Amino acid sequence: MKYQYTMTIEAKTEPEADAKMQALTTLASRLSEKELSKLAHVIKHDPVKTALAKKYLGV
């Protein structure tokens, strides 16, 4: 099944917001609900792991 949502994304420009939405859509389609929830939890509550992930990704 597919569900539609209306979302607001904070970004400096519309192209940046479009890129964020595309990235979120990719994550949602490739990760399970459990994996996405764990990722969100780590990003919210574990700045060390988040920093390591960003370093690994080169961002």
C-alpha positions in Angstrom: 0.0 0.0 0.0 1.0 3.6 -0.5 0.1 6.5 1.7 0.4 10.2 1.1 1.4 12.8 3.5 1.8 16.6 3.4 5.2 17.6 4.9 7.0 20.8 5.6 10.8 20.7 5.3 13.1 23.4 6.6 15.7 24.4 4.1 17.5 27.5 2.8 16.3 27.0 -0.8 13.6 25.0 -2.6 16.2 22.8 -4.4 17.7 21.9 -1.0 14.2 21.0 0.3 13.6 18.9 -2.9 16.9 17.1 -2.3 16.0 16.4 1.3 12.7 15.0 0.3 14.2 12.8 -2.3 16.7 11.5 0.3 14.0 10.9 2.8 11.9 9.0 0.2 14.9 6.8 -0.6 15.5 6.0 3.1 11.8 5.2 3.6 11.7 2.9 0.7 14.9 1.0 1.5 14.7 0.7 5.3 12.1 -1.0 7.5 10.1 0.9 10.1 12.2 -0.6 12.8 15.5 0.5 11.1 14.1 4.0 10.4 13.0 4.4 14.0 16.4 3.2 15.3 18.1 5.7 13.0 15.9 8.5 14.2 16.5 7.6 17.8 20.3 7.5 17.3 20.2 10.9 15.6 18.1 12.4 18.4 19.9 10.9 21.4 23.4 9.9 20.4 25.5 12.8 19.1 28.7 10.7 19.2 27.3 8.0 16.8 25.7 10.7 14.7 29.1 12.5 14.3 30.8 9.2 13.5 28.3 8.5 10.8 28.7 12.0 9.3 32.5 11.5 9.3 32.1 8.1 7.6 29.8 9.6 5.0 32.2 12.5 4.4 29.8 15.2 5.4 
